[in-house]
Amino acid sequence: MTYKPEKVAAIAELQEKLQKAQSCVLVNLKGMTVAEATQLRSKLRAAGVELSVCKNTLLGIAAKQVGIEGLDTYLAGPTAIAFSMNDPVSAAKIISEFLKNIKGKEYEIKAGIIDGKVITADEVKVLADLPPREVLLAQVLAGIQGPLVGLVNVLQGPIRKFAYALEDLRKQRESA
């Protein structure tokens, strides 16, 4: 099938973004006001996330061409896609938090993409609920540090006992 040059360019741009992005979040923002869209875009931009509204057919073609399977079922109705280039969690966190704060609207997370695999809306929400990267790193370091502190204490035990024995021997010799 041949496409117009504009569509070919749009597909190529989507392919490039899909390949570079650490994660993507597909969302239905039907009926969003300009003020809400501006607020969401500024929050996303501050985190290095790009939000694009695209045609479902073009997104489906671009996804297939980069090897992403299973996205077609989520490509119905208006679709905006957030490309997170730096942090795989930031787009999910920002969009999820934004949608929680806006009540009474039919906005919804449709799906997500991580490492070329499609994930459901529920999995995107789980991803959004992860603690920040710094907290996760601190938890990993604490997990590593705990056993090391225990090992140091175990290794110091015989040395400490030897030092106590030498001190007792010194006291015995001084008193004799």
MIMARVEX-443856 format. One line per field, with one value per residue (C-alpha): y, x, z; residue in one letter; residue number from 1. Coordinates in Angstrom, 1 decimal. Each point is the difference from the previous one (the first is absolute). Example, Ala and Ser with C-alpha at 12.3 -4.5 7.8 and 13.67 -1.06 7.14 Angstrom:
residues 2
north = (-4.5 | 3.4) $
east = (12.3 | 1.4) $
up = (7.8 | -0.7) $
rest = (A | S) $
nr = (1 | 2) $
***
This chain:
residues 176
north = (0.0 | 3.4 | 3.0 | 3.7 | 1.6 | 1.7 | -3.4 | -1.7 | 2.8 | -0.4 | -3.7 | 0.4 | 2.6 | -2.4 | -2.9 | 2.1 | 1.0 | -3.5 | -1.3 | 2.7 | 0.1 | -2.0 | -0.1 | 1.2 | 0.5 | 0.1 | 2.1 | 1.1 | 3.7 | 0.5 | 3.3 | 1.4 | 3.8 | 2.1 | 1.0 | -3.6 | -1.0 | 2.9 | -1.0 | -3.6 | 0.8 | 2.3 | -2.6 | -2.7 | 2.4 | 0.7 | -3.7 | -0.5 | -1.6 | 0.9 | -0.2 | -0.5 | -0.5 | -2.3 | -2.0 | -3.6 | -1.5 | 1.8 | -1.0 | -3.6 | -0.1 | 1.6 | -2.4 | -3.1 | 1.3 | 0.3 | -3.5 | 1.0 | -2.5 | 0.1 | 3.7 | -0.1 | -0.9 | 3.3 | 2.2 | 1.0 | 3.4 | 3.1 | -0.9 | 2.1 | -1.6 | 1.2 | -0.9 | -0.2 | 0.2 | 0.2 | -1.8 | -3.0 | 0.9 | 3.8 | 0.0 | -2.5 | 1.9 | 3.4 | -1.1 | -2.2 | 2.8 | 2.5 | -2.2 | -0.6 | 3.7 | 0.6 | -1.5 | -0.5 | -0.3 | -3.1 | 0.2 | -3.4 | -1.8 | -2.5 | -1.8 | 0.4 | -1.2 | -1.0 | -1.5 | -0.7 | -1.9 | 1.2 | 0.2 | 0.5 | 3.1 | -1.8 | -0.8 | 3.7 | 1.0 | -2.5 | 1.6 | 3.4 | -1.1 | -1.0 | 2.2 | 2.5 | -1.2 | 1.5 | -1.9 | -3.3 | 0.5 | 0.8 | -3.2 | -2.1 | 1.6 | -0.7 | -3.6 | -0.3 | 1.8 | -2.1 | -3.3 | 1.8 | 1.6 | -3.5 | -1.5 | 2.7 | -0.6 | -3.8 | 0.5 | 2.4 | -2.5 | -2.2 | 3.1 | 1.6 | -3.2 | -0.2 | 3.6 | -0.8 | -3.0 | 2.1 | 2.6 | -2.7 | -1.4 | 3.4 | 0.6 | -3.4 | 0.7 | 3.4 | -1.4 | -2.8) $
east = (0.0 | 1.3 | -0.4 | 0.2 | 3.4 | -1.5 | -1.2 | 3.3 | 1.8 | -2.4 | 0.5 | 3.8 | -0.2 | -2.1 | 2.4 | 2.9 | -1.8 | -1.1 | 3.5 | 1.6 | -2.6 | 0.7 | -3.8 | -3.2 | -3.5 | -3.1 | -2.8 | -3.5 | -0.3 | -3.3 | -1.6 | 3.0 | 0.0 | 2.8 | 1.0 | 0.1 | 2.1 | 2.4 | 0.4 | 0.6 | 2.5 | 2.0 | 0.2 | 1.1 | 2.5 | 1.6 | 0.7 | 1.3 | -3.2 | -1.5 | -3.8 | -1.3 | -3.4 | 0.1 | -2.1 | -0.6 | 0.7 | 3.4 | 0.9 | -0.9 | 2.1 | 3.0 | -0.3 | -0.1 | 3.0 | 2.1 | -1.2 | -2.6 | -2.8 | -3.4 | -0.6 | -2.9 | -2.6 | 0.7 | -0.1 | -3.7 | -1.3 | 2.1 | 3.6 | 2.7 | 3.4 | 2.6 | 3.6 | 2.3 | 3.6 | 1.9 | -2.0 | -2.3 | -2.3 | -0.4 | -2.6 | -2.2 | 0.4 | -0.8 | -3.0 | -1.4 | 0.3 | -1.5 | -3.0 | -0.6 | -0.3 | -2.5 | -3.4 | -3.0 | 1.8 | 0.2 | 3.8 | 1.6 | 3.3 | -0.3 | 3.3 | 3.7 | 3.2 | 3.2 | 3.0 | -2.1 | -2.7 | -3.6 | -1.3 | -3.6 | -1.4 | 0.1 | 3.7 | 0.6 | -1.7 | 2.3 | 3.0 | -1.3 | -0.2 | 3.6 | 2.1 | 2.4 | 3.3 | 1.9 | -2.1 | 0.4 | 3.8 | 0.0 | -2.0 | 2.5 | 3.0 | -1.7 | -0.5 | 3.6 | 1.3 | -1.9 | 1.8 | 3.3 | -0.4 | -0.9 | 3.1 | 2.3 | -1.4 | 0.5 | 3.6 | 0.7 | -1.2 | 3.2 | 2.2 | -1.9 | 0.2 | 3.8 | 0.4 | -2.0 | 2.2 | 3.2 | -1.4 | -0.8 | 3.5 | 1.6 | -2.0 | 1.0 | 3.7 | -0.3 | -1.6 | 2.6) $
up = (0.0 | -0.9 | 2.3 | -0.5 | 0.8 | 3.1 | 1.4 | -0.8 | 1.9 | 2.9 | 0.1 | -0.1 | 2.9 | 2.1 | -0.7 | 1.1 | 3.2 | 0.8 | -0.4 | 2.1 | 2.8 | 3.2 | 0.4 | -1.5 | 1.4 | -2.2 | 1.4 | -1.1 | 0.6 | -1.8 | 1.0 | 1.8 | 0.2 | -1.3 | 3.6 | 1.1 | -3.0 | 0.6 | 3.6 | -0.8 | -2.8 | 2.3 | 2.7 | -2.5 | -1.7 | 3.3 | 0.4 | -3.5 | -1.3 | -3.3 | -0.6 | -3.5 | -1.4 | -3.0 | -2.3 | 1.2 | -3.5 | -0.2 | 3.5 | -0.7 | -3.2 | 1.8 | 2.9 | -2.3 | -1.9 | 3.1 | 1.2 | 2.6 | -0.1 | 1.7 | -0.1 | -2.5 | 2.7 | 1.8 | -3.1 | 0.0 | 0.6 | 0.6 | 1.0 | 1.4 | 0.7 | 2.5 | -0.9 | 3.0 | -1.2 | 3.3 | 2.7 | -0.7 | 2.9 | -0.3 | -2.7 | 1.8 | 3.3 | -1.4 | -2.1 | 2.8 | 2.6 | -2.5 | -0.7 | 3.7 | 0.6 | -2.8 | 1.1 | -2.1 | -3.4 | -2.1 | -0.4 | 0.3 | -0.4 | -2.8 | 0.1 | 0.1 | -1.7 | 1.8 | -1.7 | -3.1 | 1.9 | 0.4 | 3.5 | 1.2 | 1.7 | 3.4 | -0.5 | -0.9 | 3.3 | 1.9 | -1.7 | 1.0 | 3.7 | 0.1 | 2.4 | -1.6 | -1.3 | 2.9 | 2.5 | -1.9 | -0.1 | 3.8 | 0.6 | -2.1 | 1.9 | 3.3 | -1.0 | -0.9 | 3.0 | 2.6 | -0.7 | -0.3 | 3.5 | 1.4 | -1.7 | 1.4 | 3.5 | -0.4 | -1.2 | 2.9 | 2.6 | 0.1 | -0.1 | 2.8 | 2.1 | -0.7 | 1.2 | 3.2 | 0.6 | -0.4 | 2.3 | 2.6 | -0.4 | 0.5 | 3.2 | 1.3 | -0.6 | 1.6 | 3.2 | 0.3) $
rest = (M | T | Y | K | P | E | K | V | A | A | I | A | E | L | Q | E | K | L | Q | K | A | Q | S | C | V | L | V | N | L | K | G | M | T | V | A | E | A | T | Q | L | R | S | K | L | R | A | A | G | V | E | L | S | V | C | K | N | T | L | L | G | I | A | A | K | Q | V | G | I | E | G | L | D | T | Y | L | A | G | P | T | A | I | A | F | S | M | N | D | P | V | S | A | A | K | I | I | S | E | F | L | K | N | I | K | G | K | E | Y | E | I | K | A | G | I | I | D | G | K | V | I | T | A | D | E | V | K | V | L | A | D | L | P | P | R | E | V | L | L | A | Q | V | L | A | G | I | Q | G | P | L | V | G | L | V | N | V | L | Q | G | P | I | R | K | F | A | Y | A | L | E | D | L | R | K | Q | R | E | S | A) $
nr = (1 | 2 | 3 | 4 | 5 | 6 | 7 | 8 | 9 | 10 | 11 | 12 | 13 | 14 | 15 | 16 | 17 | 18 | 19 | 20 | 21 | 22 | 23 | 24 | 25 | 26 | 27 | 28 | 29 | 30 | 31 | 32 | 33 | 34 | 35 | 36 | 37 | 38 | 39 | 40 | 41 | 42 | 43 | 44 | 45 | 46 | 47 | 48 | 49 | 50 | 51 | 52 | 53 | 54 | 55 | 56 | 57 | 58 | 59 | 60 | 61 | 62 | 63 | 64 | 65 | 66 | 67 | 68 | 69 | 70 | 71 | 72 | 73 | 74 | 75 | 76 | 77 | 78 | 79 | 80 | 81 | 82 | 83 | 84 | 85 | 86 | 87 | 88 | 89 | 90 | 91 | 92 | 93 | 94 | 95 | 96 | 97 | 98 | 99 | 100 | 101 | 102 | 103 | 104 | 105 | 106 | 107 | 108 | 109 | 110 | 111 | 112 | 113 | 114 | 115 | 116 | 117 | 118 | 119 | 120 | 121 | 122 | 123 | 124 | 125 | 126 | 127 | 128 | 129 | 130 | 131 | 132 | 133 | 134 | 135 | 136 | 137 | 138 | 139 | 140 | 141 | 142 | 143 | 144 | 145 | 146 | 147 | 148 | 149 | 150 | 151 | 152 | 153 | 154 | 155 | 156 | 157 | 158 | 159 | 160 | 161 | 162 | 163 | 164 | 165 | 166 | 167 | 168 | 169 | 170 | 171 | 172 | 173 | 174 | 175 | 176) $
***
